[in-house]
Amino acid sequence: MSRVDSKMRRLVAVGAAVALALSMAACSGSGSGGSGSKTVVWSTWGTPEEIARYKDFDNQFMKEHPDIKVVLQPVADYGDYHTKLLAQLASGTAPDVFYIGDDKIGQFVNSKALLPLTDLMNSSASKTKPEDFAQGLFGATKKGDQIYAAPNDSNPDALWYDKVALKKAGVTDDPATLAAEGKWTTEAYLDMNEKLKKAGLTGSMFWNYWSTHYSWISAQGGKAFDESGKFVANTDQTSVKAMDVLAKNFQNGTFVVADTLPQGAGADSVFVTHKAGFFVQGRYTIGTVKSAGDPENYDVAPWPTPDGKAAPTGTAVSYLAINAKTKNKAAAFEFWTNYLSAAGQTERLKGGGNAVPSIKGADKVVLDGYPEHAQTLLDMRDIGFEDYATEASVPGLSSDISDKMLALYEGKASTKATLDDVAKMIEDKTGK
């Protein structure tokens, strides 16, 4: 699944109306699409290429399950997708199975509109046991021991780097090699960025969303939220210092917020024309650099850390859930578990797919391909984390936090004041 970047996240602001719609859906006695037959209606967003791949999966599934008919209801634009789904849930006409973005999953879980999945996942009919998934990717889908959705695939936010740009800046060390040797330190990374800036190039480009803030904090040994779900980055001194370093690099132009680049000269264009050293993105970057014609000049590295040892960082996902009101529970789960299974993810992601499998047994689709250090993407997934449940459970909160962070990155606020404001915002909206 393609990146859902912060621009897309801000397209839809879902507030009190969302909670009301979901509450109505949870209380509705209506079923989802179908009238008791073995028809599974499912929905997602996606590009034409992605939708074509999903349809191929559907056709293969129906060949293997001739008693189940699958009907895909695609929505082209992510910005429209959840609005439509909410309306369908409220009216009792929602699909049996559907995607949910990681920035929306918490509100859906809290609404009771999703079918509890733990028992089904542990049943003999399951091809997707809970322990088969990278555990940090469940994020806000869990409440206690109950699972309400699972990641359909993943995209660790890796540091894609341009060997040509680094060479122009006089950098002789290779980030992936340093990482393999345990020498990929924050000091080494910042030194490379300083050289890139002095050479008239952009050091690093980041998207302004939860993964950027919290990955940097985690990589530098800090803590954004504690075990109770309380935001503590404003009181954890390591986190405050880390965010201050991040902010100053944005403020002096060494780092760039990709969201703010002008149309026609966006981050992808900057990267493929060898004008930036690093671009923090997921596996979908393969398509960008291959289309530019010289993919051998690009590779991936994890986030740098003070001691060079790998640390958990952000991994973006979208989720697959089952409508709590489906009239075709067994068929819906059969489709759901096959779609998320190792075989299902392999089928969807093979041939240079745009994501990393979220489940054990499908890693070959990443390792058989590009880039050279593709194993890095798998290693990052295995220890990575999704957005914190406290933040992901409140509609619009993640975007509001990113707006605060953008002001910090642009030098319009101080680091400590920003983190204090974020802490107060979270406490006001969540009680934590």
Number of C-alpha atoms within 10 A of each C-alpha: 23 20 19 17 16 19 16 12 19 16 12 17 15 18 12 9 10 20 18 14 17 25 18 18 28 20 14 15 11 17 22 25 24 16 11 12 13 18 19 27 22 24 20 24 23 18 15 11 8 17 18 12 15 19 15 13 18 18 14 13 19 14 12 10 14 9 11 18 18 19 17 17 14 17 18 14 13 19 18 13 20 21 14 13 21 23 16 18 25 22 17 22 19 25 26 31 27 23 22 26 20 23 27 21 25 25 20 23 22 18 18 17 24 25 21 20 20 16 13 20 18 14 12 9 12 17 21 22 18 19 11 14 23 20 18 18 28 24 23 26 26 18 14 6 7 12 22 28 28 27 26 26 23 29 27 29 29 25 25 26 25 24 22 17 24 26 14 17 21 13 17 11 14 15 27 21 13 16 20 15 11 15 19 26 22 17 15 18 17 17 14 23 25 18 20 26 20 13 16 13 22 25 31 28 26 21 22 23 24 23 22 18 23 25 23 25 24 20 26 22 16 21 22 22 19 11 6 8 14 18 25 19 25 23 15 14 14 17 25 21 18 20 27 17 15 20 23 18 19 22 16 13 16 23 24 24 18 21 18 13 13 9 9 9 10 13 22 17 16 19 25 20 13 20 21 30 29 30 27 22 21 24 27 17 21 20 13 15 21 14 11 13 10 10 17 13 15 24 24 26 26 26 28 26 24 15 15 21 17 20 18 22 27 28 26 30 29 25 22 23 29 25 28 21 25 27 21 22 19 14 21 24 22 19 26 26 21 17 23 24 25 21 14 21 25 22 19 24 19 17 12 16 23 23 28 29 30 28 28 15 15 20 18 11 21 24 16 13 15 18 21 14 16 18 16 22 28 21 14 23 29 20 18 24 24 26 24 22 19 23 24 22 24 21 23 18 22 23 22 17 22 20 17 17 25 21 15 24 26 16 15 13 16 15 24 18 13 20 25 17 15 23 20 15 17 21 14 10 13 15 10 14
